[in-house]
Amino acid sequence: MPFTEVKLFFQEGNSDKVYYAKIVPAGAGVFDVVVQWGRRGSTLQSGKKALKVPLDKAESTVAKLKREKMNKGYEEMTGSVKPAEVAPPMGEGSGSKAGGVRKRVGRVAQLLNPVDIHEVEALLNDHKVVAQQKLDGGRVLCHIDNGEVLPTNRSGQKTTMGGGVLKGLIHLPNGTVVDGEVMREETGEVYWLFDVLEFAGEDVSGETYEQRFARLTDEIEPGLSEPVRVLETATTPKAKRALYERLMASGAEGIVFKRKDAPWNAGRPSSGGTQLKCKFVASADVLIVENAGNAYRMQVYEKGKLRDVGNVFSGTTNESRAALDAQLGKGKRVVAEVRYLYATDSMNLFQPVFVRSRTDKPEKDCTLEQLKQTNRDVVDHD
């Protein structure tokens, strides 16, 4: 008998991706839920969302996956509904038509692509690039309309902000749109601005970033009140290097690079782009102890006893997952190298990425003492 299978797609702007889920037999009376995902037309990644479960559990898992994806803007492929040959523009694709997605009322944020640490040196020396601290806050764009402030998230959907932040923007000209991140500091919320897209009713998103940032400092900043501030921006190689060294020394999350001559563009490019981020990542050796169905459970030793430090899936491949599952299926634990941004207050790894299995490392090296936490504060200006 055929088992449940769903095929979904998402198309909008730079996104053109698919997600498949199906039930397959995994033994006498038990089933796996196998999923595939990735850019349409490319080699898809694969994994499992349920392992050796009864059929009713597998069917409920597929139904939940379908519901979650469709709430995020995916559409189901049917005889009459198929992906377009080319993804439609932002605001016209499947993400905008999905009933579960909140209405877009503002601009979609410009997002950054990552670069590795070995690429930083060239960016520090490039006179056409500026640098800023990478913040670990909430992205918010604020629209000033007839004396009121409308905050929206990175997807252009209405969000909320503290009243103090809103008051700090209220004196800006009508028809102004600014972009920044809300950080929680000891004194409360602070809204750090790093871009302006409209000023006094004029669309300035087509100007270069250098011109837009000059507007931010010369025309926007004088009208701001606490707790709204403009983020420090280093514009010369010497100033960028000084900022980079301060960020590294303070244990900050990372650094952002933006081309001076680039206009603002919504969304995230499929690769490269004019706005880049480098995270100051750490690495640790952990024990992979279980395939939890949607990620691999990690543990380390704390005073001789194993404790959880989160789950990891990013960085795994079809091949590495097969190798991990083979070892776990034999009842073995796997020592693995994992990169991560920082350890949270509860010592879970934040944004872990699987690097490789480590057959050369003993289990006893997987200790809690390896893990590092981070400083999320905005560094002081020189």
N, C-alpha and C positions, 0 to 999 in steps of 0.2 A: 504494500500500500504506500502511496506517496505521503510524505510528511510535510508539515508546514514549512513554507519558504517565503520570505519577503525580499523585495528588491526596491531600494529607495534611491533618490538622487537629490542633490542640492546644486542649484545653479544661480549665481548672482555675482556680478562684478568679476573679480578675479577667482572666485570659487566655482569649481566644476567637478564635483565629487560624487561618489556612489557609496552605498552601504548595503551589504547583503547579509542576511541571517537565515540559516536553515537548520532543521533538526536532522541528525544522522544517528543511526543505531550505533551503540557503543558496547553491546553485550546483551546478555539475556534480560530483556525487560527494562534496560536502561539506555539513555540517549545523551548525546552531546549537542550543544547549540554552537555551531560553527559560524563565525562571522568573517567577512572580508570588507575591506574599506580602502579608499585611496582616491587619487585623481582619476577621473574617467578616461579610459584609454590607456592607462599606465598599468604596470604590474602592481597588483593589489596586495596589501598586507593581510594577514589572516591570524585568527586567534579563536579562543573558545570562551563563551560567556557562561556556560554551565557544563559540568562534567559528570557523566554517569548518573543522571537523575531520572526519575520516572517520567513518562510521557506527558502527564498533566503539568509537571513542573517545567519541563522543556517548553511546552506550548505557552505557559504563562510568561516565561522568560522572553520568548520571541515577541509576544504581545507587548510586554513592557518596553523592550528595545524599540519596537515600531512606534509606540506612543511617544517615547522620549525624543526620538529623532524627528518625528513629525511636528512635535511642539517646538523644535528648534529650526523648523523651516524646510525639512525634507518633504518630498512628495513621493508617493508610491508609483512605481512603473506598472502600467496596465496596458491593455490592448489599445486604448485611446490616449493614454498619457505617457509620453516619452520625453527624455531630455532633448533640448534643442541642440542643433548642430554646434552653435556657439553660445556660451553663457550670456544671458541678457545683462544690460547695465544694472548697476546698483539701484535698488528700488523697484525693479521690474521683474525680478526673478522669483524662484520658488520661495526664498526666504521672506519676501514681502507678501506673498499670497497666503502663507500658512495661517490658519485661524488661531493657533496657539501662541503666535508671536505678537508681542505688544506693538502697537502702532508706532511707527517712526515719526517723530515730531521735530527732529532737529538733524543736524549734519552727522554723518558717520565719521568717526575719528580716523586720522591717519595713523597707521600702526607701523611698528619697527620690525625689521628682520635682524636675526642674530648674526654676529661675527665671532670668530674664535679669537682667543687672546693673542695668537701670533700675528693677527692682522692689525692690532692696535697701534703698533709702532708707525706704520705708514699713515694711519689716520691722524696720529698726533702731529706728524710732520707736514701734513697737507694743509696749505694755506687756504684752500677752498672749503674747509670743513671746520665747524664749531663743535664744542663739546659741552655736555651738561651731565649732572649726576643722574643716574638711573634711579628713579623713585620706586618705592614699594607701597604705593597708595591706590586710591580708587580714581580711575580716569573719569573726568567730568568736563563737558563743554557747557558753558553758560551763555544763554541768549538773553540780552537785555531788551525788553519789549514793553513800551509804555509804562516805564517806571517799575516794572516787575522783572524778576530774574527767573528764567526757566532753565533748570539744570537737566541735562540729558547724559546718558551713558555713552560708551564708545560706539554703540549700535544706533544712536540717535533716538533712543527711547527715553521717556521721561523718568527721572530718578529723583532722589531727595538729597538735600544738603542741610547742614546746620544753619540756624537762623543767623548766627554771627557771621558766617561766610557770606550769606546772601546780602547782609547789610554792608559788607565790605565792598560789594560790587555796585550798589544801588546808584552811585553817583556817575556811573559811566554813561556815555551818550546812548540814546535810544537807537536800536539797530546795530548794536555791537555784539559780536560773538567771540568769546575767548576760550582757550583750551588749556587744561592743566590737570593736576592731580591733587586730591584731598589726602592729606597725611594727618594721622592722629599723633600729636605731640603732647608733652607734659601739660601745656596750657590749654589743650583742646584741639579742635580741628584747625588746620591751616591749609589754605588753598594756594598751591604753587603754580603760577602761570608760566607757560613757555611758548604760547602762540596766540595770534589773533587772526580770525578768518573774515570778520566783517567789522568795519568801524564807522559808526554814525550813519548806518544805512548803506555804506559802500562795501561791495564785495572785494576784499583785498587778497583772497586766496590765490590769485594768479600772480601776485608779486613774489619776489624771491624771499627765501627765509630771512636773509639779512635785512631786507626792507621791512618785513613783517615784525621782526624782533625789534627794529628801531622804533616802529610804531608802538610796540608794547612798552618800551622803556621811556620813550619821549612823550607819547600821547595818552597811554593807558595808565602807567604807573602813578602819575601825579594825582589821578582821580581815585585811587584805591585807598581803602581803609583796612586796618587790621581786622581779621587775620588773613588777608589776601596779600600775597607777595609775588614778586617776579623771581624766577629761578636764576641763579648765577649761571652765566654762559661765558665760557672761555673761547676767545676768537683767534688767538695767535698760538703758534707751536709752543712757545715758552709758557703761556698761561694754561694751555691744555695739559701740558706735562705736569705743571704744578697741581692742577686740579686732580689729575689722574693719581699722582702720588699721595695726595691728601685722602682721596677716596680709598685707595688701597690700604693706607696706614690706619684709617678709621674702621676698617672692616665693613665698608658699605657694600651694597648689592652689586653695583656695576656702574658703567659709564655709557652715555649716549652720544652719537656723532650725527650731525646734520649738515648737509651741503648748503653753503651760503646761497648758491644761485638757484635753488630748487623751489618751484611752486608747491603749494599744498595739494595733495591728492588723497582722496578718501580710500580707506581700506589698506590692505597689506599686499605688496607685490608678491608674486609667486616665488621670487628670489631677488636678492640684491636690493636695490632701491636707494633712495636719497636720505633715508633716516635709518640708522643702524644702532644696535645695542650690543654691548659686551658685558656679560655677567661674570662676576668674579667667583667662579665655581670652585668647590672643594671636591675631594674624592675620599671614599672610604671602602673598606672591605666589609661585606655583610654576608650573612648566611641566607640563602634562598631556601625556605623551608616548605613552601606549599604553593601550588597553583590555585589561587582563590577564585578562579573562574573569569575574572576580568583583569587580574594583575597578579604579580608574584609577591608573596608575603616575605618581608625582610625581618631578620632578628640579629641582635648583637648580644654579647655577654656584658652583664652588669654585676659585678661582685660575684662572678662565678655562675650566675643564672641567666638564662636567655630571656630577652624582652623584645617586644615588637618595636620597630622604628618605621612602620609604614609599609606601603605596597609600591611596587615599581612595575611599569609596563613600557614606558617610553624608552626607546633605544633598542628594544628587543626586535628581532627579525623572525621571519618564518623559520629559518634554520636554527637560530639560537633558542627559540621557544621549543622546537622539537627536541633539541639536546637537553634543555632543562627538564622538560616533561619526562624524557626517558630516564634521567637520573632520579627525579622525584618519584616516578613510578616504581622504582626499585627500593624505595624507602630511604634514599640517600639525601643528605643536605648538600647544597652547592655553595662554595665560597665564590663570591662575585665582587668585582669592582663596580662601584656605582658613583657617578658624579651627581652632585646636588648643589642647590644654592645655599641653603643653610639648614640647621636643625631648629625646629620650632621650640617653644617653651616646654612642650611635652616631649621633646627630643624625637619627634618624627621628622624624617628627611623631607624637605620642601623641594618640589620639582625634581625628584630623582630620575636619573637616566642610566639605564643599564649599559655598561661598557663592555665587559667580557667576564667569562668564568675564569677563576684563578686556581688551577690545579697545583700551582707552586706555593700557595699560601695555606697554612694550617688554620683550622677553625678557631683556635685560641687567639689568633690575631684580630678577630672580629669583635672589637670591644667598644663600649660606649665612649671611652676616653678619646677616640679618634674624632668624634663629631664636633663640628664647630657651629656656633650660633653667629648671628650677624647683627650689625648696628644699622637700624633702619632710619636713624636720624639724618636730617639734612645737614651736611657738613658746614662748618663755619666758613664764611668768605675770608679771603686774605684782606 
